[in-house]
Amino acid sequence: MSLNHPRRNENSKVSAVFIISAPSGSGKSTLVSRLFANVPGLTFSVSYTTRLPRGSECDGKDYHFTTREDFEARVKRGEFLEYADVFGNYYGTHSGVLERARGEGKDLVLDIDVQGAGQLKRKLPEAVTIFVLAPSRQVLEQRLRARGEDREAVIDRRLADAAREIRNYENYDYVIINDSLERSAETLSAIVYAERVRRIRIEESIRPILDTFEVKESLR
């Protein structure tokens, strides 16, 4: 069965903002990648950070890597919609990303932590917030260890932070328990499509239908 999903109106200045948060190791990055593969009309907010690149991370694609001095100067100039100090490094969302999304007629997806999500939600109350949760602490720990990126002390710290972060789930509009990648990816895509219908009401599709009724009435 084929589904006619709502399309973004390329001339519209109204863009939905989707904030996705999760403890490290919950599978958020994989779900976001699936979302972009499955849903057209999205753009991703590339955050600024003062941490060093990891593995194959590229500047401008994964993050905008910068110095602590430059980041703090940007904070003073009011350039960030939100920013936070996480594990001793700054992360922030530049204010220009929202205007660029609106100019392109696309919906904006942000991958930010609980602290940053709270800041951004206060500035953009209409933003849609989604929390991704691993099915258990044991599964989360297994995923963190399987990545092979962190020392034991870092894993312990991430697990402790996760215990604090998950208590914020009630502040989010949606919660996805990522016990199945396929099902969770489908759920995330469904949330985006549902919010598009609710927000833009696919006016370009509705208007022609209403016109057919108006023509019929005029012939009476």
C-alpha positions in Angstrom: 0.0 0.0 0.0 1.4 3.4 -1.0 1.0 6.4 1.3 0.7 9.9 0.1 2.8 11.8 2.6 2.5 15.5 2.9 5.1 17.5 1.1 6.7 20.7 2.2 5.6 23.8 0.4 8.9 25.1 -0.9 7.6 28.7 -0.8 6.5 28.5 2.8 8.4 30.3 5.5 6.9 28.0 8.2 9.3 25.3 9.2 8.8 22.7 11.8 11.7 22.3 14.3 12.4 18.7 15.6 14.6 18.4 18.7 15.9 14.9 19.2 17.6 14.0 22.5 19.0 10.8 24.0 21.6 9.5 26.4 24.8 8.6 24.6 24.6 5.1 23.2 20.8 5.1 22.7 21.1 4.9 18.9 20.0 8.5 18.2 22.5 9.2 15.5 21.5 6.0 13.6 17.8 7.0 13.8 18.5 10.5 12.6 20.4 9.0 9.6 17.5 6.8 8.8 15.1 9.7 9.2 17.0 11.7 6.5 17.1 8.6 4.2 13.3 8.1 4.6 11.9 11.6 4.8 12.5 14.4 2.2 12.4 18.1 2.9 14.6 18.0 6.0 17.8 19.9 6.9 20.2 19.1 9.8 21.5 21.6 12.3 25.3 21.2 12.5 26.3 22.1 16.0 29.4 24.0 17.1 31.7 22.3 19.6 35.0 22.8 21.3 35.9 19.1 21.5 38.3 17.5 19.1 37.1 15.5 16.1 36.7 11.7 16.6 37.4 9.1 14.0 36.3 10.2 10.5 34.3 13.2 11.7 34.5 16.1 9.3 34.4 19.8 10.1 31.2 21.4 8.8 29.5 18.0 8.3 29.4 16.4 11.7 30.2 19.5 13.8 31.7 23.0 13.4 34.9 22.4 15.4 36.2 25.5 17.0 38.3 26.7 20.0 37.0 27.5 23.4 38.0 31.2 22.9 36.1 31.5 19.7 33.0 29.7 21.1 32.9 32.0 24.1 33.2 35.1 21.9 30.2 33.9 19.9 28.3 33.4 23.1 29.0 37.1 24.0 27.8 38.2 20.6 24.5 36.2 21.1 25.0 33.9 18.2 23.6 30.8 19.7 20.0 29.7 20.1 21.3 27.4 22.9 24.6 26.1 24.2 25.8 23.9 27.0 28.9 22.6 28.6 29.0 18.8 28.3 31.8 16.7 29.6 34.0 19.9 29.7 33.3 20.9 26.1 30.9 23.4 24.7 28.2 22.5 22.3 25.9 25.1 20.7 23.2 25.7 18.0 23.9 28.8 15.8 20.9 31.1 15.4 21.4 31.1 11.6 20.2 27.5 11.1 16.6 28.3 11.6 16.5 31.1 9.1 18.4 29.0 6.5 15.8 26.2 7.0 12.9 28.6 6.5 14.6 30.1 3.4 15.0 26.6 1.9 11.4 25.6 2.8 12.7 22.7 4.9 12.0 21.4 8.4 14.9 21.6 10.8 16.2 18.6 12.8 18.4 19.2 15.8 20.4 16.5 17.7 21.0 18.1 21.1 21.2 17.1 24.7 18.6 17.6 27.4 20.1 20.8 28.7 20.2 22.4 25.2 16.7 21.1 24.4 15.3 22.8 27.4 16.9 26.1 26.4 15.7 25.9 22.8 12.1 24.8 23.8 11.8 28.0 25.9 12.8 30.1 22.9 10.8 28.1 20.4 7.8 26.7 22.2 6.4 25.4 19.0 9.3 23.0 18.5 8.6 19.3 18.6 10.7 17.4 21.1 11.5 13.7 20.8 13.4 11.6 23.4 15.1 8.4 22.4 15.5 5.8 25.2 17.4 2.5 25.3 15.2 -0.4 26.5 17.3 -0.8 29.7 20.5 0.3 31.4 22.1 -3.1 30.5 21.4 -2.6 26.8 22.8 1.0 27.0 26.0 -0.2 28.6 26.4 -2.9 26.0 26.0 -0.4 23.2 28.5 2.0 24.8 31.1 -0.8 25.2 30.5 -2.1 21.7 31.5 1.2 20.2 35.0 0.8 21.6 35.5 4.6 21.8 35.6 5.3 25.5 37.6 4.4 28.5 36.0 2.7 31.5 35.7 5.9 33.4 34.0 7.6 30.5 31.5 4.8 30.2 30.7 5.0 33.9 30.2 8.8 33.5 27.9 8.4 30.5 25.8 5.8 32.4 25.5 8.2 35.3 24.5 11.0 33.1 22.0 8.8 31.3 20.3 8.1 34.7 19.9 11.8 35.1 18.8 12.6 31.6 16.1 10.0 31.3 14.2 11.6 34.2 13.5 14.5 31.8 11.4 12.3 29.4 8.2 13.8 30.6 9.3 17.2 29.3 9.3 15.8 25.7 6.4 15.5 23.3 7.3 12.0 22.2 9.4 9.2 23.6 10.8 6.4 21.4 12.0 3.2 23.1 14.7 2.1 20.7 14.4 -1.7 21.2 14.1 -2.3 17.4 15.9 -0.1 15.0 13.4 -0.7 12.1 10.4 0.0 14.3 12.0 3.0 15.9 13.0 4.5 12.6 9.4 4.0 11.3 8.0 5.7 14.4 10.4 8.7 14.0 9.4 9.2 10.4 5.7 8.9 11.3 6.1 11.6 13.9 7.6 14.0 11.4 4.8 13.3 8.8 2.1 13.6 11.5 3.5 17.0 12.6 3.6 18.2 9.0 -0.1 17.5 8.6 -0.9 19.1 11.9 1.1 22.2 11.2 0.8 23.0 7.5 -2.4 21.1 7.0 -1.2 20.4 3.4 -3.1 23.5 2.2 -2.0 23.0 -1.4 -3.8 19.6 -1.5 -6.9 20.7 0.5 -7.7 23.8 -1.5 -8.5 22.0 -4.8 -10.8 19.6 -3.0 -12.7 22.5 -1.4 -13.0 24.1 -4.8 -14.8 21.1 -6.2 -17.5 21.5 -3.5 -17.8 25.2 -4.2 -18.3 24.6 -7.9 -21.1 22.1 -7.1 -22.8 24.5 -4.8 -22.7 27.3 -7.3 -24.6 25.1 -9.8 -27.5 24.6 -7.5 
